[in-house]
Amino acid sequence: EQQLYDGADVDFVRMIKQYREQVPPPRPFIQNSEVLWVGVRKRPQSQKEIATRELDCLTVSNPGMVVSECRRKFDGITKWLDNHDFQFDAAFDVHQPTGDVYEVALAPLVAHVV
């Protein structure tokens, strides 16, 4: 993980890490094959994003995701995070196994079709 932050603005890295420490733990996934639901999965950073030292500003805690927008005040010195919260029926982090995504998102559909 540290290589993703090498060379990034240390203040923003610190603020994002502090924000993630206070995020509530993810809720268990709920399977419901009777209704339409929306699930999202965070993708890993690309090699280009790592090479250009892009900050990982997406925090996942099922069933939501937060995009932390790194902002500066007009003085150019004061920094803060503008957090945008998005809620879904299921939100998967980049480190969750594909099998988990399958079990929650696709297995009910496959069982319904077969």
N, C-alpha and C positions, 0 to 999 in steps of 0.2 A: 504494500500500500504506500509506503514512504516514497517510492520512485514516482508515484502519481503526483506528489506534492513538491518534489524537488524543483526549486526555482520559482514556485508560485508565490504569490503575495502571502507572507507568513501571517499577517493579521487576519486575512480572509480565511486561511486554512484553520487558524485557531478558532475563529468564530463559528465556522461550519462544524468543527469537531465538538465545540461546546454545545451547539444546538443539537447535534446528534446524541449527545449524552443525556439530554433531557426528553428526548422523544419517547413516548410510551412504547412498551414492547408490542410487537405485532400480534394481532388477534389470530386465532385459529381460522383456517380456511373453511368456508361453508359451501358444501356442494348443494346446488339446487338446480335440477335439470328441468324444472317446470316453468321457469321464467327466463327471459333474456337478461343476461348480465354482461358487464364489461370487466375484463381483466387486462392488466398491463404488466409488462416485464421490463425491468431496467436492463439495458444492454451494457456490455463492457466498453470501456473507453477504447477508441481505435488507436492504432499506432501513431497516426497523424496528431490526434488530440494529445497523446502522451508526449510526442516530440515537440509540440508547440506549447507544452505545459498548461494545457487547459485544466481548469479546476473541476473536480467532480462535485457538482453542486446539486445533485439529486439525492434526496434522502427517502428511503422506502421504509414504511412501517404499515403492514397490511391493516386495513384496506386502503391506505392512502399513500400519496407521494407528495413531497415538498420540494419545490424548486427554490433554491436560495440564490437570489440575485444580489451580486456584490455591488454595492453602491458607495458613492462618495458624495459628501456635501459640496456645496459651491466653493468652500475654502480649499478643496483639493486634498485635505488632510484627514478630516473626519470620515471614518468608514463605518458602514453598517450593512446588515443583511436585510433585504426585503424578501420575506418568505411567502411563497404562493402555494397554498394548500389545495390539493386535488384529491377527491375521494372516488373510489371505484368499488366494485364488488370484490375484487381481488387484486392485490399488488404484489408482484414477485421481485425480490432483490436479485442482483446479478449473481450472487453466490448460491442461490437456491438451485438444487438439481433439476434438470429437465424432467425427471420422473415425477417430481412434485407438481410441476406445471401440468403435466399430462394427467395426473390423477385428479386434479381439481378442475381443469378446464376441458379436457377432451374425453376422459374416460366415460363421463355421463352421456356425452353425445354418441360415442361409439356404442355404448350399451343400448342406447335408444334406437340406433339405426340397425344394429344387428339383431 
